């Protein structure tokens, strides 16, 4: 029996407080490749304890936009603010300095290593004599898992033996342990079963409770409706609009993706 079956239903995390300063503001971002405008003047924001879904067809620009935030690409123009202060993000190291972590669909885990070894991969804890301290790393892994997924039990198994949901737990734990405040998740439930998807949804709720802000890139409108507070839709490199999930239906989001129009009853939100 997998760990997911032990998950207990949790109450949803409280709605994000948008009265203060956004955790992230990306203002008027532009990026072109060979004369093609991949991102054309896009402005989006994110508050603590909020999940914003990024939707759009392949090539719409959503992944390119978020790679500007993660430091994988450098914008041609535009500004990024973190907690109200202008940020300079030119590479992934800069992004990590601003407590931005990215969990790609491939997860970047070492299949032959266990959870603790993956958590500290490249940043191993050592004894005073300089040896890798496996006991200390396992103890720290137990602590972070107790925060995120108390039912995770397979600490000593190689991650290749874990389910998709459990592997996501390890990747998320690694980001949170090293003090991520802004998390970028690239299709976190792709190829997962119903129970594993539920597990990831519970993990996201727990991250919201802890005040993290999450950008969730996805093609699955249903998952965005279930997991996100707002959705930003892109088409042809431009922002169609950002809407509160509570104000729209799946058909509304589909219309934004296909037609590039925001529903009349859900005026797009903008950053002033």
Secondary structure, DSSP 8 states (H G I E B T S, - for coil): --GGGG------------SS--SEEEEEEEEEETTEEEEEEEEEEE-TT-EEEEE--TTSSHHHHHHHHHTSS--SEEEEEETTEEE--SSHHHHHHTTEEEE-TTTT--TTS-HHHHHTTTS--B-TTS-B-HHHHHHHHHHHHHHH-TT---TTS-GGGS-HHHHHHHHHHHHHHTT-SEEEEESTTTT--HHHHHHHHHHHHHHHHTT-EEEEE-S-HHHHHHH-SEEEEEETTEEEEEEEGGG--HHHHHHHHHH----TTS------
